[in-house]
Amino acid sequence: MNRLSMGKWRVSFFFRLIAALSVLFAVSSSSRAQIAVTVAFAPPELPVYEQPLCPAEDYIWVPGYWAWDGDDYFWVPGTWAMAPEVGFFWTPGYWGWGGGGYAWYPGYWGPTVGFYGGIVDGFGYFGHGYEGGRWDHGHFFYNRTVNNVNVTVIHNVYNTTIENRNVNVTRVSYNGGNGGVNARPTREEEAVVHERHVAMTSAQTQHFDAARQNRELRASVNQGKPPIAASVRPGEFHGQSVVAAREGGRYTPPPNRGNAGQPGGGSNVRPAIHPNDLPPFERPPSTNATATKEEQKYQQQQEKMYQKQEQERQKLQQQQDREHQQEEKRQTDQPSRQQMEQRHQQQTQAMQDRQVQQQHQMEQRAPAPAHQAPPPHH
């Protein structure tokens, strides 16, 4: 099979598969909340909003966040949720720059709060750890300093003032990269990785799906200021349970995305079927003459990682090309070829997610600059 005919065959199947893959993504919408995704441009800043009143004992605050539905960012409102087990805390998810895009690291439940990118979500989540409450004898006790609790209904409360939490606060919603939060996990947070974790509860998943289906929560529609910033309970998006954003977050999508908020609009980005469909790596600029030995060593490590990842892309592309040729020789039917292309897409996406995480982990090892600029004021 010559290169031209194979290229035509792949192009025709690419467009036929777009519809099939969109169905596949729709079916797995709930599971995608638990799978790392990668986006080419940064999420909006976090909006400013008030925390709704805690509905009952043992509810734990889950801060709102910007999620991605394959076409646009959308706001998942903050809400009070029940932990899946007594003694469990919520570690918020976060976006992290990995050199080729912004990767999503999902939140989880566990006995200890882990690393959440240094993002200041507020209400007890100030970048590291959680200061909104504690478990004691099977019940959750709330720190009234950072939580909205009615003490006539909930008696498990205490008051601990959180000092120096309003100094240089940033509303940036991602870690690393240009303008991102410069934070790395502590030794204790790294140890949390090895603990037992539980993903979002069914109530949280329904909450996520309801937000994804609400057009008003899309960033292209609300421009970073969601009309439903928080709710009393998961999925309650109407009536007095709703809290609107008091101030929106800065939203700067690429100029060529079009109007993703309109039906049939959206970006021109399509899911990558093969490694050759992926964008090239965005390598950082070379170190200058004043770079320290530590910075030079770090860039050498970065370049070595990019070379290895490029080889991985080429190897997977060659493997998939061979499978295309085999399918052409066997003259298999269209359903079999569609299954092969779906498998190729899954292989490519898994490789891309893995590489973005590797890039993000590399950035976390970057040497600290000698003179760090003060954080932006909002």
KENUBA-240423 format. One record per residue (C-alpha): residue number from 1; residue in one letter; x, y, z. Coordinates in nm, 3 decimals, padded with zeros to 5 digits. Example, Ala and Ser with C-alpha at 12.3 -4.5 7.8 and 13.67 -1.06 7.14 Angstrom:
REM KENUBA-240423
pt num->1	residuo->A	xx->01.230	yy->-00.450	zz->00.780
pt num->2	residuo->S	xx->01.367	yy->-00.106	zz->00.714
This chain:
REM KENUBA-240423
pt num->1	residuo->M	xx->00.000	yy->00.000	zz->00.000
pt num->2	residuo->N	xx->00.157	yy->00.334	zz->-00.103
pt num->3	residuo->R	xx->00.173	yy->00.638	zz->00.126
pt num->4	residuo->L	xx->-00.084	yy->00.838	zz->-00.074
pt num->5	residuo->S	xx->-00.354	yy->00.572	zz->-00.069
pt num->6	residuo->M	xx->-00.297	yy->00.501	zz->00.298
pt num->7	residuo->G	xx->-00.322	yy->00.875	zz->00.372
pt num->8	residuo->K	xx->-00.653	yy->00.901	zz->00.186
pt num->9	residuo->W	xx->-00.787	yy->00.596	zz->00.368
pt num->10	residuo->R	xx->-00.692	yy->00.742	zz->00.707
pt num->11	residuo->V	xx->-00.841	yy->01.083	zz->00.628
pt num->12	residuo->S	xx->-01.172	yy->00.934	zz->00.522
pt num->13	residuo->F	xx->-01.191	yy->00.720	zz->00.832
pt num->14	residuo->F	xx->-01.088	yy->01.012	zz->01.053
pt num->15	residuo->F	xx->-01.397	yy->01.212	zz->00.958
pt num->16	residuo->R	xx->-01.627	yy->00.910	zz->00.985
pt num->17	residuo->L	xx->-01.490	yy->00.839	zz->01.329
pt num->18	residuo->I	xx->-01.549	yy->01.187	zz->01.467
pt num->19	residuo->A	xx->-01.919	yy->01.108	zz->01.503
pt num->20	residuo->A	xx->-01.850	yy->00.766	zz->01.648
pt num->21	residuo->L	xx->-01.598	yy->00.899	zz->01.898
pt num->22	residuo->S	xx->-01.831	yy->01.178	zz->02.008
pt num->23	residuo->V	xx->-02.079	yy->00.908	zz->02.108
pt num->24	residuo->L	xx->-01.804	yy->00.723	zz->02.291
pt num->25	residuo->F	xx->-01.712	yy->01.039	zz->02.485
pt num->26	residuo->A	xx->-02.075	yy->01.106	zz->02.571
pt num->27	residuo->V	xx->-02.123	yy->00.756	zz->02.708
pt num->28	residuo->S	xx->-01.814	yy->00.793	zz->02.929
pt num->29	residuo->S	xx->-01.897	yy->01.144	zz->03.050
pt num->30	residuo->S	xx->-01.921	yy->01.041	zz->03.413
pt num->31	residuo->S	xx->-01.598	yy->00.844	zz->03.403
pt num->32	residuo->R	xx->-01.414	yy->01.134	zz->03.241
pt num->33	residuo->A	xx->-01.446	yy->01.320	zz->03.567
pt num->34	residuo->Q	xx->-01.196	yy->01.066	zz->03.700
pt num->35	residuo->I	xx->-00.962	yy->01.061	zz->03.399
pt num->36	residuo->A	xx->-00.683	yy->01.310	zz->03.337
pt num->37	residuo->V	xx->-00.749	yy->01.542	zz->03.042
pt num->38	residuo->T	xx->-00.521	yy->01.790	zz->02.870
pt num->39	residuo->V	xx->-00.619	yy->02.135	zz->02.738
pt num->40	residuo->A	xx->-00.410	yy->02.368	zz->02.523
pt num->41	residuo->F	xx->-00.505	yy->02.693	zz->02.701
pt num->42	residuo->A	xx->-00.538	yy->02.790	zz->03.066
pt num->43	residuo->P	xx->-00.861	yy->02.773	zz->03.267
pt num->44	residuo->P	xx->-01.020	yy->03.100	zz->03.386
pt num->45	residuo->E	xx->-00.936	yy->03.245	zz->03.723
pt num->46	residuo->L	xx->-01.143	yy->03.137	zz->04.021
pt num->47	residuo->P	xx->-01.455	yy->03.351	zz->04.072
pt num->48	residuo->V	xx->-01.530	yy->03.521	zz->04.403
pt num->49	residuo->Y	xx->-01.839	yy->03.388	zz->04.580
pt num->50	residuo->E	xx->-01.989	yy->03.338	zz->04.926
pt num->51	residuo->Q	xx->-02.013	yy->02.997	zz->05.084
pt num->52	residuo->P	xx->-02.375	yy->02.882	zz->05.132
pt num->53	residuo->L	xx->-02.491	yy->02.777	zz->05.478
pt num->54	residuo->C	xx->-02.390	yy->02.425	zz->05.578
pt num->55	residuo->P	xx->-02.710	yy->02.214	zz->05.550
pt num->56	residuo->A	xx->-02.647	yy->01.962	zz->05.829
pt num->57	residuo->E	xx->-02.383	yy->01.792	zz->06.041
pt num->58	residuo->D	xx->-02.092	yy->01.604	zz->05.884
pt num->59	residuo->Y	xx->-02.118	yy->01.776	zz->05.545
pt num->60	residuo->I	xx->-01.773	yy->01.879	zz->05.415
pt num->61	residuo->W	xx->-01.712	yy->02.172	zz->05.183
pt num->62	residuo->V	xx->-01.601	yy->02.080	zz->04.829
pt num->63	residuo->P	xx->-01.480	yy->02.398	zz->04.653
pt num->64	residuo->G	xx->-01.588	yy->02.483	zz->04.300
pt num->65	residuo->Y	xx->-01.354	yy->02.439	zz->04.004
pt num->66	residuo->W	xx->-01.328	yy->02.478	zz->03.628
pt num->67	residuo->A	xx->-01.368	yy->02.150	zz->03.441
pt num->68	residuo->W	xx->-01.334	yy->02.063	zz->03.072
pt num->69	residuo->D	xx->-01.595	yy->01.892	zz->02.855
pt num->70	residuo->G	xx->-01.386	yy->01.843	zz->02.541
pt num->71	residuo->D	xx->-01.487	yy->02.178	zz->02.392
pt num->72	residuo->D	xx->-01.504	yy->02.440	zz->02.666
pt num->73	residuo->Y	xx->-01.431	yy->02.503	zz->03.031
pt num->74	residuo->F	xx->-01.734	yy->02.494	zz->03.257
pt num->75	residuo->W	xx->-01.777	yy->02.576	zz->03.625
pt num->76	residuo->V	xx->-01.859	yy->02.300	zz->03.871
pt num->77	residuo->P	xx->-02.019	yy->02.487	zz->04.164
pt num->78	residuo->G	xx->-01.880	yy->02.450	zz->04.513
pt num->79	residuo->T	xx->-02.108	yy->02.248	zz->04.738
pt num->80	residuo->W	xx->-02.144	yy->02.069	zz->05.069
pt num->81	residuo->A	xx->-02.101	yy->01.692	zz->05.032
pt num->82	residuo->M	xx->-02.101	yy->01.388	zz->05.257
pt num->83	residuo->A	xx->-01.772	yy->01.202	zz->05.284
pt num->84	residuo->P	xx->-01.787	yy->00.836	zz->05.174
pt num->85	residuo->E	xx->-01.634	yy->00.732	zz->05.508
pt num->86	residuo->V	xx->-01.604	yy->00.880	zz->05.856
pt num->87	residuo->G	xx->-01.263	yy->01.041	zz->05.896
pt num->88	residuo->F	xx->-01.217	yy->01.119	zz->05.526
pt num->89	residuo->F	xx->-01.128	yy->01.463	zz->05.391
pt num->90	residuo->W	xx->-01.156	yy->01.605	zz->05.039
pt num->91	residuo->T	xx->-00.845	yy->01.688	zz->04.838
pt num->92	residuo->P	xx->-00.951	yy->01.927	zz->04.558
pt num->93	residuo->G	xx->-00.850	yy->01.859	zz->04.200
pt num->94	residuo->Y	xx->-00.630	yy->02.107	zz->04.018
pt num->95	residuo->W	xx->-00.493	yy->02.202	zz->03.677
pt num->96	residuo->G	xx->-00.118	yy->02.181	zz->03.621
pt num->97	residuo->W	xx->00.096	yy->02.298	zz->03.329
pt num->98	residuo->G	xx->00.306	yy->02.023	zz->03.179
pt num->99	residuo->G	xx->00.495	yy->02.191	zz->02.893
pt num->100	residuo->G	xx->00.244	yy->02.084	zz->02.626
pt num->101	residuo->G	xx->-00.084	yy->02.173	zz->02.790
pt num->102	residuo->Y	xx->-00.281	yy->02.199	zz->03.112
pt num->103	residuo->A	xx->-00.351	yy->01.860	zz->03.270
pt num->104	residuo->W	xx->-00.631	yy->01.794	zz->03.518
pt num->105	residuo->Y	xx->-00.549	yy->01.607	zz->03.838
pt num->106	residuo->P	xx->-00.882	yy->01.487	zz->03.985
pt num->107	residuo->G	xx->-00.977	yy->01.537	zz->04.348
pt num->108	residuo->Y	xx->-01.031	yy->01.249	zz->04.588
pt num->109	residuo->W	xx->-01.137	yy->01.149	zz->04.939
pt num->110	residuo->G	xx->-00.888	yy->01.014	zz->05.189
pt num->111	residuo->P	xx->-00.776	yy->01.020	zz->05.552
pt num->112	residuo->T	xx->-00.532	yy->01.307	zz->05.480
pt num->113	residuo->V	xx->-00.552	yy->01.608	zz->05.251
pt num->114	residuo->G	xx->-00.291	yy->01.578	zz->04.977
pt num->115	residuo->F	xx->-00.138	yy->01.819	zz->04.729
pt num->116	residuo->Y	xx->-00.383	yy->02.031	zz->04.527
pt num->117	residuo->G	xx->-00.145	yy->02.248	zz->04.333
pt num->118	residuo->G	xx->-00.112	yy->02.526	zz->04.587
pt num->119	residuo->I	xx->-00.441	yy->02.664	zz->04.456
pt num->120	residuo->V	xx->-00.619	yy->02.896	zz->04.700
pt num->121	residuo->D	xx->-00.976	yy->02.767	zz->04.683
pt num->122	residuo->G	xx->-01.073	yy->02.942	zz->05.007
pt num->123	residuo->F	xx->-01.300	yy->02.829	zz->05.291
pt num->124	residuo->G	xx->-01.019	yy->02.636	zz->05.459
pt num->125	residuo->Y	xx->-00.828	yy->02.539	zz->05.143
pt num->126	residuo->F	xx->-00.541	yy->02.787	zz->05.137
pt num->127	residuo->G	xx->-00.295	yy->02.607	zz->04.908
pt num->128	residuo->H	xx->-00.170	yy->02.339	zz->05.147
pt num->129	residuo->G	xx->-00.372	yy->02.126	zz->05.385
pt num->130	residuo->Y	xx->-00.722	yy->02.201	zz->05.512
pt num->131	residuo->E	xx->-00.808	yy->02.431	zz->05.801
pt num->132	residuo->G	xx->-01.185	yy->02.423	zz->05.775
pt num->133	residuo->G	xx->-01.250	yy->02.144	zz->06.023
pt num->134	residuo->R	xx->-01.151	yy->01.814	zz->06.185
pt num->135	residuo->W	xx->-01.298	yy->01.477	zz->06.271
pt num->136	residuo->D	xx->-01.350	yy->01.393	zz->06.640
pt num->137	residuo->H	xx->-01.521	yy->01.079	zz->06.774
pt num->138	residuo->G	xx->-01.703	yy->01.009	zz->06.449
pt num->139	residuo->H	xx->-01.831	yy->01.363	zz->06.391
pt num->140	residuo->F	xx->-01.700	yy->01.654	zz->06.190
pt num->141	residuo->F	xx->-01.623	yy->01.977	zz->06.378
pt num->142	residuo->Y	xx->-01.629	yy->02.303	zz->06.181
pt num->143	residuo->N	xx->-01.393	yy->02.598	zz->06.212
pt num->144	residuo->R	xx->-01.635	yy->02.890	zz->06.212
pt num->145	residuo->T	xx->-01.359	yy->03.128	zz->06.108
pt num->146	residuo->V	xx->-01.370	yy->02.994	zz->05.752
pt num->147	residuo->N	xx->-01.709	yy->02.818	zz->05.732
pt num->148	residuo->N	xx->-02.068	yy->02.942	zz->05.713
pt num->149	residuo->V	xx->-02.235	yy->02.739	zz->05.990
pt num->150	residuo->N	xx->-02.559	yy->02.799	zz->06.181
pt num->151	residuo->V	xx->-02.464	yy->02.720	zz->06.541
pt num->152	residuo->T	xx->-02.829	yy->02.679	zz->06.642
pt num->153	residuo->V	xx->-02.844	yy->02.376	zz->06.412
pt num->154	residuo->I	xx->-02.484	yy->02.250	zz->06.420
pt num->155	residuo->H	xx->-02.311	yy->02.246	zz->06.756
pt num->156	residuo->N	xx->-01.983	yy->02.080	zz->06.654
pt num->157	residuo->V	xx->-01.792	yy->02.402	zz->06.601
pt num->158	residuo->Y	xx->-01.475	yy->02.577	zz->06.714
pt num->159	residuo->N	xx->-01.293	yy->02.899	zz->06.633
pt num->160	residuo->T	xx->-00.935	yy->02.908	zz->06.511
pt num->161	residuo->T	xx->-00.806	yy->03.224	zz->06.347
pt num->162	residuo->I	xx->-00.608	yy->03.161	zz->06.031
pt num->163	residuo->E	xx->-00.324	yy->03.411	zz->06.015
pt num->164	residuo->N	xx->-00.150	yy->03.546	zz->05.703
pt num->165	residuo->R	xx->-00.403	yy->03.384	zz->05.470
pt num->166	residuo->N	xx->-00.509	yy->03.704	zz->05.297
pt num->167	residuo->V	xx->-00.159	yy->03.818	zz->05.204
pt num->168	residuo->N	xx->-00.078	yy->03.807	zz->04.830
pt num->169	residuo->V	xx->-00.378	yy->03.583	zz->04.759
pt num->170	residuo->T	xx->-00.408	yy->03.490	zz->04.393
pt num->171	residuo->R	xx->-00.715	yy->03.361	zz->04.212
pt num->172	residuo->V	xx->-00.512	yy->03.173	zz->03.950
pt num->173	residuo->S	xx->-00.663	yy->02.826	zz->03.905
pt num->174	residuo->Y	xx->-00.361	yy->02.632	zz->03.776
pt num->175	residuo->N	xx->-00.015	yy->02.530	zz->03.891
pt num->176	residuo->G	xx->00.306	yy->02.598	zz->03.700
pt num->177	residuo->G	xx->00.364	yy->02.751	zz->03.360
pt num->178	residuo->N	xx->00.329	yy->03.118	zz->03.268
pt num->179	residuo->G	xx->00.144	yy->03.297	zz->03.548
pt num->180	residuo->G	xx->00.058	yy->02.980	zz->03.737
pt num->181	residuo->V	xx->00.093	yy->02.914	zz->04.107
pt num->182	residuo->N	xx->00.450	yy->02.824	zz->04.198
pt num->183	residuo->A	xx->00.395	yy->02.550	zz->04.455
pt num->184	residuo->R	xx->00.535	yy->02.202	zz->04.503
pt num->185	residuo->P	xx->00.417	yy->01.919	zz->04.725
pt num->186	residuo->T	xx->00.568	yy->01.892	zz->05.069
pt num->187	residuo->R	xx->00.719	yy->01.568	zz->05.192
pt num->188	residuo->E	xx->00.399	yy->01.500	zz->05.385
pt num->189	residuo->E	xx->00.184	yy->01.563	zz->05.076
pt num->190	residuo->E	xx->00.400	yy->01.330	zz->04.869
pt num->191	residuo->A	xx->00.341	yy->01.058	zz->05.129
pt num->192	residuo->V	xx->-00.037	yy->01.099	zz->05.090
pt num->193	residuo->V	xx->-00.007	yy->00.953	zz->04.739
pt num->194	residuo->H	xx->00.047	yy->00.609	zz->04.894
pt num->195	residuo->E	xx->-00.265	yy->00.624	zz->05.114
pt num->196	residuo->R	xx->-00.602	yy->00.476	zz->05.020
pt num->197	residuo->H	xx->-00.813	yy->00.717	zz->04.816
pt num->198	residuo->V	xx->-01.178	yy->00.719	zz->04.709
pt num->199	residuo->A	xx->-01.299	yy->00.903	zz->04.398
pt num->200	residuo->M	xx->-01.601	yy->01.132	zz->04.379
pt num->201	residuo->T	xx->-01.919	yy->00.996	zz->04.533
pt num->202	residuo->S	xx->-02.226	yy->00.929	zz->04.319
pt num->203	residuo->A	xx->-02.378	yy->01.257	zz->04.443
pt num->204	residuo->Q	xx->-02.068	yy->01.446	zz->04.332
pt num->205	residuo->T	xx->-02.072	yy->01.273	zz->03.993
pt num->206	residuo->Q	xx->-02.435	yy->01.375	zz->03.941
pt num->207	residuo->H	xx->-02.339	yy->01.727	zz->04.048
pt num->208	residuo->F	xx->-02.059	yy->01.727	zz->03.788
pt num->209	residuo->D	xx->-02.288	yy->01.600	zz->03.511
pt num->210	residuo->A	xx->-02.557	yy->01.858	zz->03.595
pt num->211	residuo->A	xx->-02.298	yy->02.135	zz->03.572
pt num->212	residuo->R	xx->-02.165	yy->02.003	zz->03.241
pt num->213	residuo->Q	xx->-02.515	yy->02.010	zz->03.092
pt num->214	residuo->N	xx->-02.589	yy->02.364	zz->03.211
pt num->215	residuo->R	xx->-02.505	yy->02.605	zz->02.929
pt num->216	residuo->E	xx->-02.486	yy->02.906	zz->03.165
pt num->217	residuo->L	xx->-02.190	yy->02.747	zz->03.344
pt num->218	residuo->R	xx->-01.975	yy->02.736	zz->03.028
pt num->219	residuo->A	xx->-01.689	yy->02.985	zz->03.042
pt num->220	residuo->S	xx->-01.758	yy->03.103	zz->02.687
pt num->221	residuo->V	xx->-02.108	yy->03.203	zz->02.801
pt num->222	residuo->N	xx->-02.048	yy->03.348	zz->03.149
pt num->223	residuo->Q	xx->-01.699	yy->03.486	zz->03.070
pt num->224	residuo->G	xx->-01.561	yy->03.356	zz->03.399
pt num->225	residuo->K	xx->-01.849	yy->03.474	zz->03.619
pt num->226	residuo->P	xx->-02.083	yy->03.176	zz->03.669
pt num->227	residuo->P	xx->-02.441	yy->03.256	zz->03.776
pt num->228	residuo->I	xx->-02.429	yy->02.942	zz->03.993
pt num->229	residuo->A	xx->-02.102	yy->02.959	zz->04.181
pt num->230	residuo->A	xx->-02.208	yy->02.739	zz->04.476
pt num->231	residuo->S	xx->-02.500	yy->02.532	zz->04.601
pt num->232	residuo->V	xx->-02.610	yy->02.401	zz->04.938
pt num->233	residuo->R	xx->-02.616	yy->02.037	zz->04.823
pt num->234	residuo->P	xx->-02.485	yy->01.856	zz->04.515
pt num->235	residuo->G	xx->-02.699	yy->01.912	zz->04.206
pt num->236	residuo->E	xx->-02.930	yy->02.172	zz->04.361
pt num->237	residuo->F	xx->-02.905	yy->02.452	zz->04.104
pt num->238	residuo->H	xx->-03.234	yy->02.633	zz->04.168
pt num->239	residuo->G	xx->-03.399	yy->02.852	zz->04.429
pt num->240	residuo->Q	xx->-03.239	yy->02.971	zz->04.749
pt num->241	residuo->S	xx->-02.979	yy->02.692	zz->04.733
pt num->242	residuo->V	xx->-02.790	yy->02.884	zz->04.466
pt num->243	residuo->V	xx->-02.515	yy->03.141	zz->04.525
pt num->244	residuo->A	xx->-02.404	yy->03.353	zz->04.227
pt num->245	residuo->A	xx->-02.048	yy->03.470	zz->04.174
pt num->246	residuo->R	xx->-01.985	yy->03.813	zz->04.321
pt num->247	residuo->E	xx->-01.687	yy->03.872	zz->04.093
pt num->248	residuo->G	xx->-01.578	yy->03.684	zz->03.784
pt num->249	residuo->G	xx->-01.241	yy->03.540	zz->03.700
pt num->250	residuo->R	xx->-01.029	yy->03.652	zz->03.405
pt num->251	residuo->Y	xx->-01.100	yy->03.437	zz->03.099
pt num->252	residuo->T	xx->-00.863	yy->03.457	zz->02.798
pt num->253	residuo->P	xx->-00.933	yy->03.184	zz->02.541
pt num->254	residuo->P	xx->-00.738	yy->03.173	zz->02.213
pt num->255	residuo->P	xx->-00.883	yy->03.416	zz->01.955
pt num->256	residuo->N	xx->-00.942	yy->03.141	zz->01.697
pt num->257	residuo->R	xx->-01.168	yy->02.923	zz->01.910
pt num->258	residuo->G	xx->-01.494	yy->03.072	zz->01.784
pt num->259	residuo->N	xx->-01.805	yy->03.081	zz->02.005
pt num->260	residuo->A	xx->-01.793	yy->02.758	zz->02.201
pt num->261	residuo->G	xx->-02.104	yy->02.855	zz->02.393
pt num->262	residuo->Q	xx->-02.328	yy->02.838	zz->02.089
pt num->263	residuo->P	xx->-02.481	yy->02.510	zz->01.970
pt num->264	residuo->G	xx->-02.279	yy->02.380	zz->01.682
pt num->265	residuo->G	xx->-01.999	yy->02.625	zz->01.762
pt num->266	residuo->G	xx->-01.708	yy->02.519	zz->01.973
pt num->267	residuo->S	xx->-01.343	yy->02.496	zz->01.894
pt num->268	residuo->N	xx->-01.187	yy->02.345	zz->01.586
pt num->269	residuo->V	xx->-00.991	yy->02.103	zz->01.804
pt num->270	residuo->R	xx->-01.070	yy->01.738	zz->01.739
pt num->271	residuo->P	xx->-00.955	yy->01.437	zz->01.940
pt num->272	residuo->A	xx->-00.615	yy->01.314	zz->01.828
pt num->273	residuo->I	xx->-00.648	yy->00.972	zz->01.666
pt num->274	residuo->H	xx->-00.277	yy->00.918	zz->01.604
pt num->275	residuo->P	xx->00.046	yy->01.065	zz->01.747
pt num->276	residuo->N	xx->00.098	yy->01.265	zz->01.426
pt num->277	residuo->D	xx->-00.227	yy->01.449	zz->01.506
pt num->278	residuo->L	xx->-00.083	yy->01.584	zz->01.832
pt num->279	residuo->P	xx->00.063	yy->01.938	zz->01.846
pt num->280	residuo->P	xx->00.443	yy->01.964	zz->01.866
pt num->281	residuo->F	xx->00.608	yy->02.006	zz->02.203
pt num->282	residuo->E	xx->00.650	yy->02.363	zz->02.329
pt num->283	residuo->R	xx->01.004	yy->02.363	zz->02.455
pt num->284	residuo->P	xx->01.111	yy->02.635	zz->02.701
pt num->285	residuo->P	xx->01.369	yy->02.894	zz->02.585
pt num->286	residuo->S	xx->01.736	yy->02.805	zz->02.620
pt num->287	residuo->T	xx->01.922	yy->02.914	zz->02.928
pt num->288	residuo->N	xx->02.127	yy->03.229	zz->02.893
pt num->289	residuo->A	xx->02.486	yy->03.295	zz->02.991
pt num->290	residuo->T	xx->02.388	yy->03.395	zz->03.344
pt num->291	residuo->A	xx->02.212	yy->03.065	zz->03.417
pt num->292	residuo->T	xx->02.337	yy->02.875	zz->03.719
pt num->293	residuo->K	xx->02.476	yy->02.524	zz->03.694
pt num->294	residuo->E	xx->02.158	yy->02.397	zz->03.855
pt num->295	residuo->E	xx->01.945	yy->02.568	zz->03.588
pt num->296	residuo->Q	xx->02.165	yy->02.433	zz->03.308
pt num->297	residuo->K	xx->02.140	yy->02.081	zz->03.450
pt num->298	residuo->Y	xx->01.762	yy->02.114	zz->03.477
pt num->299	residuo->Q	xx->01.730	yy->02.219	zz->03.112
pt num->300	residuo->Q	xx->01.944	yy->01.925	zz->03.003
pt num->301	residuo->Q	xx->01.708	yy->01.695	zz->03.192
pt num->302	residuo->Q	xx->01.411	yy->01.866	zz->03.027
pt num->303	residuo->E	xx->01.557	yy->01.823	zz->02.680
pt num->304	residuo->K	xx->01.634	yy->01.457	zz->02.748
pt num->305	residuo->M	xx->01.272	yy->01.404	zz->02.856
pt num->306	residuo->Y	xx->01.136	yy->01.572	zz->02.539
pt num->307	residuo->Q	xx->01.362	yy->01.360	zz->02.317
pt num->308	residuo->K	xx->01.242	yy->01.044	zz->02.490
pt num->309	residuo->Q	xx->00.879	yy->01.150	zz->02.453
pt num->310	residuo->E	xx->00.930	yy->01.230	zz->02.084
pt num->311	residuo->Q	xx->01.073	yy->00.882	zz->02.033
pt num->312	residuo->E	xx->00.770	yy->00.738	zz->02.211
pt num->313	residuo->R	xx->00.538	yy->00.925	zz->01.974
pt num->314	residuo->Q	xx->00.727	yy->00.800	zz->01.669
pt num->315	residuo->K	xx->00.723	yy->00.441	zz->01.795
pt num->316	residuo->L	xx->00.348	yy->00.445	zz->01.856
pt num->317	residuo->Q	xx->00.286	yy->00.608	zz->01.516
pt num->318	residuo->Q	xx->00.489	yy->00.336	zz->01.341
pt num->319	residuo->Q	xx->00.299	yy->00.066	zz->01.529
pt num->320	residuo->Q	xx->-00.037	yy->00.213	zz->01.427
pt num->321	residuo->D	xx->00.078	yy->00.253	zz->01.064
pt num->322	residuo->R	xx->00.165	yy->-00.118	zz->01.054
pt num->323	residuo->E	xx->-00.180	yy->-00.203	zz->01.185
pt num->324	residuo->H	xx->-00.336	yy->00.013	zz->00.913
pt num->325	residuo->Q	xx->-00.140	yy->-00.176	zz->00.650
pt num->326	residuo->Q	xx->-00.242	yy->-00.513	zz->00.795
pt num->327	residuo->E	xx->-00.608	yy->-00.412	zz->00.799
pt num->328	residuo->E	xx->-00.581	yy->-00.299	zz->00.437
pt num->329	residuo->K	xx->-00.427	yy->-00.632	zz->00.331
pt num->330	residuo->R	xx->-00.698	yy->-00.831	zz->00.508
pt num->331	residuo->Q	xx->-00.966	yy->-00.605	zz->00.360
pt num->332	residuo->T	xx->-01.156	yy->-00.601	zz->00.686
pt num->333	residuo->D	xx->-01.503	yy->-00.449	zz->00.714
pt num->334	residuo->Q	xx->-01.577	yy->-00.096	zz->00.834
pt num->335	residuo->P	xx->-01.681	yy->-00.187	zz->01.193
pt num->336	residuo->S	xx->-01.348	yy->-00.364	zz->01.246
pt num->337	residuo->R	xx->-01.159	yy->-00.062	zz->01.117
pt num->338	residuo->Q	xx->-01.360	yy->00.170	zz->01.339
pt num->339	residuo->Q	xx->-01.273	yy->-00.044	zz->01.641
pt num->340	residuo->M	xx->-00.907	yy->-00.023	zz->01.542
pt num->341	residuo->E	xx->-00.926	yy->00.357	zz->01.516
pt num->342	residuo->Q	xx->-01.100	yy->00.380	zz->01.852
pt num->343	residuo->R	xx->-00.819	yy->00.173	zz->01.999
pt num->344	residuo->H	xx->-00.564	yy->00.402	zz->01.834
pt num->345	residuo->Q	xx->-00.734	yy->00.707	zz->01.980
pt num->346	residuo->Q	xx->-00.728	yy->00.554	zz->02.328
pt num->347	residuo->Q	xx->-00.359	yy->00.465	zz->02.291
pt num->348	residuo->T	xx->-00.274	yy->00.817	zz->02.173
pt num->349	residuo->Q	xx->-00.474	yy->00.987	zz->02.450
pt num->350	residuo->A	xx->-00.319	yy->00.764	zz->02.718
pt num->351	residuo->M	xx->00.029	yy->00.846	zz->02.587
pt num->352	residuo->Q	xx->-00.046	yy->01.219	zz->02.575
pt num->353	residuo->D	xx->-00.184	yy->01.225	zz->02.930
pt num->354	residuo->R	xx->00.118	yy->01.031	zz->03.055
pt num->355	residuo->Q	xx->00.360	yy->01.268	zz->02.883
pt num->356	residuo->V	xx->00.187	yy->01.579	zz->03.014
pt num->357	residuo->Q	xx->00.207	yy->01.443	zz->03.368
pt num->358	residuo->Q	xx->00.577	yy->01.371	zz->03.316
pt num->359	residuo->Q	xx->00.628	yy->01.729	zz->03.200
pt num->360	residuo->H	xx->00.439	yy->01.863	zz->03.501
pt num->361	residuo->Q	xx->00.646	yy->01.651	zz->03.739
pt num->362	residuo->M	xx->00.960	yy->01.781	zz->03.571
pt num->363	residuo->E	xx->00.844	yy->02.142	zz->03.617
pt num->364	residuo->Q	xx->00.790	yy->02.079	zz->03.987
pt num->365	residuo->R	xx->01.162	yy->01.995	zz->04.013
pt num->366	residuo->A	xx->01.267	yy->02.323	zz->03.848
pt num->367	residuo->P	xx->01.520	yy->02.523	zz->04.052
pt num->368	residuo->A	xx->01.375	yy->02.826	zz->04.226
pt num->369	residuo->P	xx->01.468	yy->03.160	zz->04.063
pt num->370	residuo->A	xx->01.718	yy->03.373	zz->04.247
pt num->371	residuo->H	xx->01.483	yy->03.671	zz->04.248
pt num->372	residuo->Q	xx->01.114	yy->03.588	zz->04.241
pt num->373	residuo->A	xx->00.870	yy->03.856	zz->04.125
pt num->374	residuo->P	xx->00.584	yy->03.946	zz->04.358
pt num->375	residuo->P	xx->00.247	yy->03.778	zz->04.282
pt num->376	residuo->P	xx->-00.006	yy->03.972	zz->04.071
pt num->377	residuo->H	xx->-00.268	yy->04.182	zz->04.247
pt num->378	residuo->H	xx->-00.636	yy->04.135	zz->04.160
